[in-house]
Amino acid sequence: MRLLNAIISDIRFQSKQGFYLVYVIITVMYLIILSLLPESFLRIALPLVVFSDPSVLGLFFIGGIIMLEKGQGVIQVLVVSPLTTVEYIIAKVISLSVVAVVAASAITILSSSETINWFLFLTSVVLTSGIFTLCGVVINAGCNNVNQYILKTIPYMLLLVLPCFSILGAPLLYPLTLVPSVAALRLMLGAFTQITWYESAGLTLYLLLANYLLFRYAVRIFENKIVFQD
């Protein structure tokens, strides 16, 4: 019940601060751009757009959310609140994942009439959102303002995004799938194209593990650097 209340509170906070309005505007922009593309190019562009939606927005939104909560004293209240750090971060991940799923589904439904694997699609959106949101929590540690946060995201974005181009290369580059963002993109592409069940299962399990390990690390960093400010 405490976690559910935290999720509802997060959704209300994000809506009140205008994050959802920004999401709607960006989603509409994506839809306009995709509507101008020829069908042959749309098959390639749509998975990439849907992949970038929860990743990029999740990474930047979590930074803004935590910064706002720092300024309003919400973080300091965690020290005496019954809400644990684990519940706080889970609530953030779930609330942003819900928005990512809604936006990604809307973009896909309104942009393409082709059949896709919705289970893989939703799984990839949620796991991708989780990876980038948790990265944002880690990056936020030690940041005092939004500008500092944005600067710190640059190397992370390079490390996560550049390896994704390996999917266009030779099979020898497949080991780069160990980079969670590459695995997430492969799973997303698998929802739109043919992918073997064992590859999709392997990618899903790997991303679940990556989310779990990153979550444990994010909790430790958040407590040390933000809550208790060691």
Secondary structure, DSSP 8 states (H G I E B T S, - for coil): -HHHHHHHHHHHHHHHTTHHHHHHHHHHHHHHHHHTS-HHHHHHHHHHHHHHHHHHHHHHHHHHHHHHHHHTTHHHHTTTSSS-HHHHHHHHHHHHHHHHHHHHHHHHHHH--S---HHHHHHHHHHHHHHHHHHHHHHHTT--SHHHHHHHHHHHHHHHHGGGGGGGS-GGGGGGGGSHHHHHHHHHHHHHS---HHHHHHHHHHHHHHHHHHHHHHHHHHIIIIIS--
